[in-house]
């Protein structure tokens, strides 16, 4: 479901900016729960 680089990028953010990494994880979790609602600005592709 995710690009292979996702974990590399997430690891980078976790090491450099924890707040950003936490926000990314919140967005991913919200998208997995309900891709048409949630935090952020969900748009159909």
BALOBA-1460 file (C-alpha; in Angstrom, 3 decimals):
// residues 45
<rec num="1" residu="x" x="0.000" y="0.000" z="0.000"/>
<rec num="2" residu="x" x="2.888" y="2.388" z="0.697"/>
<rec num="3" residu="x" x="5.906" y="3.218" z="-1.398"/>
<rec num="4" residu="x" x="9.127" y="1.532" z="-0.216"/>
<rec num="5" residu="x" x="10.590" y="4.939" z="0.598"/>
<rec num="6" residu="x" x="7.822" y="5.616" z="3.113"/>
<rec num="7" residu="x" x="9.639" y="3.930" z="6.000"/>
<rec num="8" residu="x" x="12.893" y="5.670" z="5.126"/>
<rec num="9" residu="x" x="11.151" y="9.030" z="5.065"/>
<rec num="10" residu="x" x="9.283" y="8.321" z="8.284"/>
<rec num="11" residu="x" x="12.523" y="7.306" z="9.991"/>
<rec num="12" residu="x" x="14.121" y="10.545" z="8.836"/>
<rec num="13" residu="x" x="11.270" y="12.628" z="10.240"/>
<rec num="14" residu="x" x="11.297" y="10.650" z="13.502"/>
<rec num="15" residu="x" x="14.987" y="11.466" z="13.956"/>
<rec num="16" residu="x" x="14.842" y="15.114" z="12.889"/>
<rec num="17" residu="x" x="11.335" y="16.337" z="13.718"/>
<rec num="18" residu="x" x="9.262" y="14.098" z="15.951"/>
<rec num="19" residu="x" x="6.235" y="16.374" z="15.739"/>
<rec num="20" residu="x" x="6.126" y="16.009" z="11.954"/>
<rec num="21" residu="x" x="6.525" y="12.226" z="12.178"/>
<rec num="22" residu="x" x="3.654" y="12.034" z="14.666"/>
<rec num="23" residu="x" x="1.430" y="14.097" z="12.358"/>
<rec num="24" residu="x" x="2.292" y="11.847" z="9.407"/>
<rec num="25" residu="x" x="1.308" y="8.769" z="11.388"/>
<rec num="26" residu="x" x="-1.957" y="10.408" z="12.452"/>
<rec num="27" residu="x" x="-2.773" y="11.169" z="8.800"/>
<rec num="28" residu="x" x="-1.982" y="7.593" z="7.734"/>
<rec num="29" residu="x" x="-4.106" y="6.103" z="10.521"/>
<rec num="30" residu="x" x="-7.018" y="8.402" z="9.674"/>
<rec num="31" residu="x" x="-6.785" y="7.518" z="5.982"/>
<rec num="32" residu="x" x="-6.769" y="3.802" z="6.769"/>
<rec num="33" residu="x" x="-9.803" y="4.111" z="9.051"/>
<rec num="34" residu="x" x="-11.897" y="6.058" z="6.559"/>
<rec num="35" residu="x" x="-10.292" y="7.317" z="3.340"/>
<rec num="36" residu="x" x="-13.152" y="9.733" z="2.581"/>
<rec num="37" residu="x" x="-13.243" y="11.527" z="5.942"/>
<rec num="38" residu="x" x="-10.837" y="12.418" z="8.669"/>
<rec num="39" residu="x" x="-8.107" y="14.890" z="9.385"/>
<rec num="40" residu="x" x="-6.288" y="16.731" z="6.652"/>
<rec num="41" residu="x" x="-7.949" y="17.455" z="3.329"/>
<rec num="42" residu="x" x="-9.087" y="14.122" z="1.877"/>
<rec num="43" residu="x" x="-9.844" y="14.215" z="-1.842"/>
<rec num="44" residu="x" x="-10.899" y="11.422" z="-4.175"/>
<rec num="45" residu="x" x="-8.234" y="10.627" z="-6.735"/>
